[in-house]
Amino acid sequence: MTPTIDNLCLGTMMFGGATDSAESRRIFDMFADAGGRFIDTADTYNDTQSEQVVGDLIQSQRDSFKIATKVGNGFNSVKHSGGLTKEWINEAIDGSLSRLKTDYVDLYYLHLEKNETPLTETLEAIGGLLAAGKIREWGFSNFRPWKIAELVRLSDEMGIKRPTYAQPYYHMLNRTAEADFLPACRHFGIKVVSYSPLARGVLTGKYKGGSAPEGSRGARGDQRIAETEMHPDTLAKADLALAFADKQSKKLSDMAVQWVLANNAINAILAGPRTASQMQSYIDSLSADYTMADEEYYSSLCNPGQLAAAGHFDPRYPLDGRHLTDGIDKA
């Protein structure tokens, strides 16, 4: 089935930061004119500025859009902020609603795990927001797969609406979500909006040969991209992908988008443009020619459920499956 604009969610992480208000307006208008209605932001994107820009953009036509925002990360400008405590969630949603100039959000994501807070406390807060009409649905991002079943179990046990959306990191060179995350979402009927289909820019070809263009995340020395997307093994596979696309006179970015959406476990991708031209590229990618030969080649670059850079996981979300027993002689 050919993807449509409904398979794109406009990610606004750049709004209010690298993307100024005027360019944000151009991106928004381009997305809306194409029929796009799903917009994603977060309270901490550019320290609240993204939500404020989105609020200005949707104010005159609020009910025409599905708005998602997130809670969990802390603000650079506010001490002791962030987390998934009941107190913080109640404070955070009111701030988001004010900035978005609305009395409800359609979808509220738990942005990341916070193991210091019991899930029961977090879900009690979510249940209260649902009951108050401040949020209509909720979901999660960057949670470990086993937590999905726990969120569903506790929701049922506490009489709270189950999570309806999930937002994992997923692209052709990082297929770890296929191992457990996506099967769990399919089992529980949770819709998936995956993020970073272009591997933080690596699957556009701009890092060809390992070079990092001035101003790019790679050039800024971002630790997360250095240890994952900018790892030599990942870049080598990205160069192979680029060569294959070039040989067929196709754009690698188009193929990257098509590859993700060819997985029927994915309902939509998060498109996070910095410029209007990048937004147009995302829209154009939906109609790009994608064949079984493309699918077979790009899928061969990284084994199912694995990373192109084997063992080099995002340092922000380390694995947590091995802890030493007591009593081992360390001498």
N, C-alpha and C positions, 0 to 999 in steps of 0.2 A: 504494500500500500504506500502510495506517495505521501510523504510528510506534508503537513499544512502549517499555517501560522499558529494553529492551536497547539502545535508541538514545540513552540517557542515560548519561554517565559522570559520577560525582559529583566535582566539582572542589573541593578543600579548601584553596584558597589563603587563605581567611579564617580557617580553624581555628587556634586558638592566638593569634589577633590580635584583629581586630574581632569575631570570633565566639568566645565563651568556651566552656569545656568543656561546660557544661550545654546550651547551645544547639547545640553541635556534636553532642552525643548525640541531641538531638531531630531534627536534620536527618538524621543517620545512620540512626536508627530508622525515620524516615518513608521514606527511600530504600529501605532493606532490606525493610521491610514491603510496599512496592510491587513487590518482586521485583528491585530493583537490585543488581548484583553487581560493577560496575566502578568502582573508586575511583582517583582521580588526586591525587598530591601532588608535592612537590619538596623537596630537601634544604634549600633556602634560603627556603622560604615561612615567613615570620615567624621567620627565623633558627633553623630546625630545629623550632620548636614545632608546626607542622602535622604533620610526620611523627610526632612524639611523641603527639599527640592521636589520629591515625589508628591508631597502634600500640596504644594503649589500647582503642580502639573495636573493633578486629578480633581482639584477642588470643584470645578464647575461641572464635572461629569462623574462624580464619585461612584455612583451605582452602576456605571458601565464597565467597571474594572474589578477584577479579582486581585486583592492586595494581600501580599504575604510579607510579614516581617518576623523578626527573631529576637530571642532573649537568651542571655547566658553569659556573653562576653562582657568585660568591664570597660568603662570609659577611661580614656587617657586623662580627661579633665576632672574626673570625679573619683575621689578616694573611696575605697571599700565598696565599689560598685561591682555589679556582675554577680554571677551565680544563679542557682535555680532554687533558692529558698522561696518560701511563700511570700515573705516580706518583700524581697526584691522583685519578684514577678509582678506583684500587685503595684509596686511603684513604677516598674519599667513599662507596663502596658499603658498606664495613664500618660507617661511621657511620650510614648509612641503615638497614641491617639491624638494628643495635642499637636505634635509635629506633623502628623499626616492629615490633620484637619478633618477628622472623621470621628464618629462615635463607635465604630467597630472596625475590626480587621477581619478579612475573610479567612485568613490562615495564619496561625501563630506557631512558629517553629521553636523548639528547644534547640539552640544553636550548637551546643556541644554537651558532652557529659560533664557532670560535676559530682564526682563520687563522694564528696564530703557531705552532700545533702541527700537524705533518704528519698527514693523515688516517690514514696507515698506522700511526702510533703509537697514535692513538685506537682504531683497529679492532683492533690487537693486544691492547690492554687489554680491549676488549669480548669478543674471542674467548676470552681467559683467563677472564673471568667466566662466560661460557657453559659453558666446559669444566669449571669448578669447581662449577657448579650454583647459583651465586649469583644469576644472572638466567636467565630462560627465553626471553625474547624481547627485542629492542631496537628502538628507533626514533629519531626525530629531530623536533625542533620548531624553528621559526624558521630553517630552512635555505633558501638560495636554490635555486630549481628545478634549475639545472644540477648542483648538488652531489648531487642524488638519484641521477642516473646514475653519478656517480663513486663514491658509497657502495656502490652495487650492484656496480659493476665491481671495486672493490677487495675487497669481501667475497668474490666468486667467486674472484678471483686469490689471495687469502690463505686460502681454504678455511674461511671463517667464514660462519655462517648469515646470510642477507640480512636487512636491516631489514624488519620486518613492520608497523610502525605509523608514521604521521606526524601531526603536530599543527600545522596552520596556523591563522592568524588569518583568519576568514571570516564575513561577514554581508552582508545585502542592500545595505549602503551601502559595502562594501569587497569587491569581487569580484576583486581582483588574483590570487588563488589560481587562478582559472579559466583564466588565460592559459597557464601552463606547469606549475604545481605539481600541480594535480589531474590533468591528463592524464598527467603522469609517474608519479604514484602508481598510476593505473589501469593504465598500461602494464606496470609492474613488479609488480602485484598487491599493492600496499601499502595496508593499511586506513587510513582517515582519520578521526581524531577532531578535529574543528575546535573552536576555542575562541572565546569572546566572541560568541555568536550575537545577544546583545542590544546589541552595540556599546558595551560598557562602560556600559550603562545608558541610552544615548541612545534605544534602541528600546523603552523602556518608557513613554515620554511624559513622564518627569519633568523633562526639560529643555525643555519646550514654550515656544516663544517666546524661547529662548536663556537662560532663567533657570536658575541652578544652585542646587538645594536645599542648605541647610546640611548639612555633613557629607559631601556627595557628592564624587567625585573631581574634578568640574568646579569645585566651590567651593574645593577645596584648591589649585588652581592647578597641577595635574599637567601638566607640559610636553607629555607624550605625548598626553594627551587633548585638550589645548588646540590642538594642531597638526593633529589628525586628527578625532576624533569631535566635538569642540566647535568645529570650524571652521564659520563661518557657512553655507557651502554644504552641509555635512553636516546641520546643524541644520535648515536649510530643507527638505531632503528628508525628514528625520525628522518634521517637522511635517505634511508632506503625507501621509506614511504613517499618522500618528496620525489625521488627519482622515478618511482613507479607512476605517480600522478603526472609528472612532467611528460613521461613517455607517451601517455594517453591524452595529452593536452587538457588535463583536468587540474583544478585547484585542489591542493592538499587540504585546505581548510574545509572545502565542500565535502570531500571524502570523509574527513574526520567527523563532521556533523552527521552525515548519512550513515556512517558506521555505527554510531551510538544509537540513532533512531531506528536502525534496522533490527535492534534487539527489542522484541515485543514486551519485555519487562519494563521498558522505559516509556513513560507517558509523555514526557517533555524534557527538553534540555534548558538549562539556564544559559542564556546568551548575555554576556556581560560586555557590551561594546564601550570603548572609550570615545569613539568618534562616530559621526553619522555614517561615514563610509563603511565602518566596521559593521554597523547595524544593517546596512544594505547588503553587505556580504552574507550575513546570517540569513537574511530573508531570501536572497538568491540561492543559497545553498539548499533550500528546501526543494527546489526543482532541478537540482543537478542530476545528471545521469549517473546511476549507481547500479552496477551489474554484479552478477554472481562471481565473476572473475575478480572484481574489486573486493567483494566480501571475503573471498578465499585468501587473497593476497594479504590484505590488511590484518585479517585475523591470524595469519601465520606469523606475524611479527612478535607476538606475545602470547604465551600459552594461556588458556582459559584459567581464570582465577589467580593469575600471577602478575608480576611487574616485569617490565622490560629490563629494569635495573634490579635484578634479583636481590632481595633482602634489604633494599634501601627504601624503607617506608618513611612516610612523612614524619619528621622528628617531633612535630607537634602532637602526633597521635601514636606514641610508641606501643609496640606489642606488650602484652602484660600476662603472658602465659607461662613464664618460668621464673620461679623464686626458689632460692636454695633452702634446703632444710637446715635446721640447726645441727651443730655438732661436727661439721666438716672441718678438718684440719686445714687452716689457711696458710700454714708454713710452707 
